[in-house]
């Protein structure tokens, strides 16, 4: 199973690093046939300058990568990405062929702009909830929750909430025991206060 995390200029560091850590840590408790391959994808393969100036290296470009089973779209300074039709088309097409799609923080804006989110119940960073509602009035936005699970689409609140959401994804895909072992290994106090629809 392939987990693909989309990264772009000024992506929030913990938005992508948190989920990466969760899935790669969960692999320690899985049989070889159940492990995930976790990759970073960007529009052009190579160095991406994340928020705060952190330089990261993507594994694949959006034009050439393995099939994605779990697509994660993190937040950050997303305004430029929302005008990038190639990226939006890729998000829409990749989501349609993925088992699960998730966003962290303002990654929900990219899912909504690409049409992946249309009339779902979602969440995002508390600071951006009003803007998301204004731009996409057909969405139902829940505040004061770490994540919203709509089945094949899961959205999370801001930054660190992406870790809680990713543990929820591990639970959905590999069971509660693996999720709890992963949280313990990470010494992370898993906040399970999400909304399941």
N, C-alpha and C positions, 0 to 999 in steps of 0.2 A: 504494500500500500504506500502510495506516494503522497506526502504532505508538501504542498507548495505554498510558500509565503512570499507574497509580492512586496518588493521594497522599491523605494523611489527617493528622489532627492528630498531631504528634510523629513523623512519618515521618523516617527517617534521611536527611540531606541528600544525601550521596554515593550512597546507594542509588538515588535517582531521578535525580540530576543526572549521575551517571556514565553510565548508559545513554542519557540524553537527549543528552549530549555525543557519545557514540559514533555514534549514528544520525544526528545532525545534521551531524557532521563527515564521515561516510561519504557524505552527499549531495553533497559537493563533487566526488566522483570518479564520480558516476553520471550517466547520461543523464537527461533530464527525465522520460521515461516510467518510469524505474526508481527514482526518488527516493521517499523515505518522507515522509509527513506525520507529525510527531511531536507528540503532544498530552499534556497533563496532564489527568487526570480526577479529580474528587472527588465525594463524595456530593451536595453542593450546589455549583454553580459559584460561584467567588469566591475569596476569600482563605483560604489554609490556613496555619496556623502550624506550620512544620516543627520538628524537634528543634533545640534551641539558639536558638529564637526567630526563625528566618528566616521572613519572610512571603513566600509564593509565591501566584501567581494561577493557578487552574486554567482550562483552556480550555473544558471541558464538564462537565456533571454526568453522573452515571451513568444518568440518566433520559433524556438527550437528547444523543446524540453520533453521529458517523459509525460505520459498521461497523468493528470492530477486527480487523486481520489478525494483529498481534502484541501480546499482552497481557503487560505486565510489572507484577508486584506486588512493590514494595520492602518492606523491613523497617522497623522502628522500634519505638515503644512500641505494640504491636499488640493488647494485651489487650482494649481497648474494641472494636476492630474485630472481634474474634473473637466478640463477642456481638451484633453488628449483623446481624440476619438479612437486611435489605434489601441490604446490601453483599455478604454471603455468597451470596445468591441471584444477584445481578448477576455476581459473579465466576464462579460456576458456569455461568450461561447464556452469558456472554461467552466464556469459555474454550471452551465446546462449539462455538462458531461461529468460533473463531480458528484460524489456521494454526499458530501457535506460541504457547505460554504459557511464561512464565519468572518466576522469583522471585529476588529478591536477599535474602540474609541471612534474617531471620525472616519475610519474605514467604511462606516455605514453610508457616508455620503457617496463614496465611489460605487458601492453596491446599488444605491438608489439611482444615481445618475446613469448607471449602465442598464438599469431596468431589472436587475436581479431582485431588488426590493420594490414592490409595487403597492401592496395594501396590507403588508404584514405588521405585526406588533414587534417593535424593536426598542433598543436603547442605544445610547452613545454617551460620550462625556457630558457631565452635567452642564458644563459651560456652553455646549453646542446644541443642546436639545431644542431650544427655541428656533435656532436657525434651520435645523434639520426639518422641523415641523413646518416652518415657513416655506422652505423650498420644495418640500414633498408633503403636502397637506393630506395625501391619502394614507400616509403611515400613521399608525397609533404608537405613540412614544411613551414608554414607561420610565419614570425616574425612580430613584432610590432602590435600584436593584443592580446586581453585579453582571447579570446576563439574562438574555431572553432566548429560550429554546423553542423554535417553531418547527421542530422536526428536522428538516434538511437544511435549515438556515438558522444560525445562532449568532446573535450580536452581543457585544459586551459594552459595558461602560468604559471609562477612561483608563488608559495606561496599565496600571497593575491589575485591573479587572480582567485583562486578557489572560492572565495566569489562571485565575479562577475559571474562566470560560474554557480554557484549554484543558484543564482537569475535567471539566464536564464533558468535553469531547472524548477524552480518554475513557471516561466512564461509559459513555454511549457506545464506543467502539470496542473496548476491551474489558469492560466490567468495573464495578466499584472497587474491588480489591486492588486492581492495578492502579486505579486513580489514587486510592489512599496510600499505597506504597510509594507512589511517585511524589505525592505531597510530603510525606514523611522524609523521603530521601532528600528533597529540596529544602527541608526544614521550613516549610511554608504552611501557614495557618489557613487552610483552604476554606474560603467563605463560600458556602454552598447556597447562599440566599439568592437564588435566581428564580425566574418565572418560566415554567414549562407549559406550553400551550398544545 
